[in-house]
Amino acid sequence: MIPQAFIQDLLARVDIVDVVGRSVKLRKSGANFVGLCPFHGEKTPSFSVSPAKQFYHCFGCGAHGSAIGFLMEHGGLGYVDAIEELARSIGVEVPREGDAGGERRSPALLALLEQAARHYRRRLKDAPQAIDYLVGRGLQGTTAARFAIGYAPAQWRGLEAAVADYDAPEMVAAGLVVEGEGNKRYDRFRDRIMFPIRNARGQVLGFGGRVLGAGEPKYLNSPETPVFSKGRELYGLFEAREAIRRDDCAIVVEGYLDVVMLAQHGVENAVATLGTATTPDHVRKLLRLVDRVVFAFDGDAAGRKAAWRALEASLSQTDDTKRIEFLFLPVEHDPDSYVRAFGADGFRQALAGALPLSELLVRELAERVDLAVPEGRARLLAEARALLHALAAPALRLQLVHRLAGLAGVSAEEVGRYVGAPPEAPSSAASLARSGSPASGEFADASRTPARLGSTAAGREAGAGADTRRRFPTSRRASRPLSVARPDLEQRVRWLAALHPVLAVRALGPARAPQAQRGDDAPHAAASSNCDAVFQSETGAALGQWLRTVAALPPASTLAEVCEALRSQAPSLVQRLEREGAADDWALGSLSIDEAQVEFDAALAQLLDRELARQIDELVASGMPNAEDRERYQTLMGKRRRT
């Protein structure tokens, strides 16, 4: 049996947009991504994927679930196979309960990391030296609270007071303690300002610690763990998510305090890499959220070197609708000092002058060579060749070909022939077929679209910082149409009513709801009308009884209270509801009342359509021998058209 803790950690580490995006063409729409539902035929997108809540949901057919659920429903995999496929895609092994050393069920890594974060926050209040350091850097208490900044005391086993079992193997797996010679353990972080690194859902995945004294290293990050990878996560993304969506722009800086101080001064859409160079995963994660990414670096040699690495990582991830830019601050400033000196308005003015990716690429290559001699111009084209192959934006690539041709003193057609088409990886053919791009052809032929490498494994392998993790298939039955079972709409109605009893009241209508529950529910009269027809079937009668029981409860009843009221009526269904409701990743439990209402009404409408279709089929099968049957047939067809 796979430990539930591992499944929770796995879902925290993967990105459902990445999982679904391999099978469904998604586009950004507000905070979510939308596309055509893969579970039913439609022409207008009703399929939504939420990166914040990490689940998908179709308002057309009601299909929904987590990344694991998507692989099961769309990929045709079993539950265990889906977990194993997802784990392999990020390079981790699936443990089993009962394995050697795993007899005892262990707490989830995420729970341990959250306990450690709370401990560090509490200890900051008792550490005047840490508070003095933060105040000296200009940090306000409200900002420290917003970013959950804490302090790891100078103790070898300080975390022993924060967790139930300091000797649990998960303490090492979470990166919180170090196991030395003789199995002796001690805290990884000691005498450091602690910056918790959180995912988009606010879960703590790891930490960055800044030493207070003169010790080394100055910054210490959590090691690679089953839930944390420095090459994938960004500091401050959770805190910046609303500002990033509002401004449609993400600013990438190098330091934790740069992010914190920018936010304190009103520039709230900044994030930071975790002591490593920018990776394609970083860029891909941000470009899912925004159309503009600006890298802000110091203007010294180290800053320019970091900017070039970020440029290389960005080539395979961008496209012609995105903007990637680079801001170089004066040598004497970093983002922290610059915003303190010139304020948010001054920083934004500097952002307005950021260099586009294309301009930085051309300038940097031109500065490396002597354009006055043929050898220098030849080297310019030679160094540009691999970069152009990696670039996943066909129109931008064409523009760069013309720019480079002007610098090299040759025609764009000649540069195109020299550079050639980007090399194809074995997995690129399917991507090219889906995008409609040609698989071959001359680079400079403007009448044909160059092969796009943006979101495929081929593009990441061709670009700098290639991503070589395993990619799971979209389906085990890719050679034939996938048969997907219809969603259990009655169960969905039951579950939603149990979560939000007011939905049952609205569905039944004020006339049939208990007096205490009645209110102004005129907007939901259609749902009540739908119920009348749905309840005519045998299974529909049981559904109606479920809703009447729920509607009789107080509006603020908890799920546990609703389950107790329903237990004698439908014990097996209640047991299933309790089991699903206890899961941390239960998609229905994340819906707001408004979202639940939309889902509820859509499910009822589909149930009505099914019931009408059943009655119509019965009439057709009978041959409609009399006028009464034919009149009823016309009435039912009219109802079905209206719904």
Helices and strands as residue ranges (DSSP letters): H 4-13, H 16-21, E 27-29, E 32-35, E 47-50, E 55-58, E 64-65, H 67-75, H 79-89, H 109-124, H 128-136, H 141-146, E 150-152, G 158-161, H 169-173, E 177-179, G 181-183, E 185-187, E 192-198, E 204-211, E 219-221, H 237-247, E 249-253, H 256-264, E 270-272, H 280-287, E 292-298, H 301-315, E 323-329, H 335-352, E 355-356, H 357-367, H 374-390, H 394-408, H 412-419, H 428-435, H 457-462, H 489-499, H 501-508, G 515-517, G 522-524, H 525-534, H 538-551, H 559-566, H 571-581, G 588-590, H 593-622, H 627-642
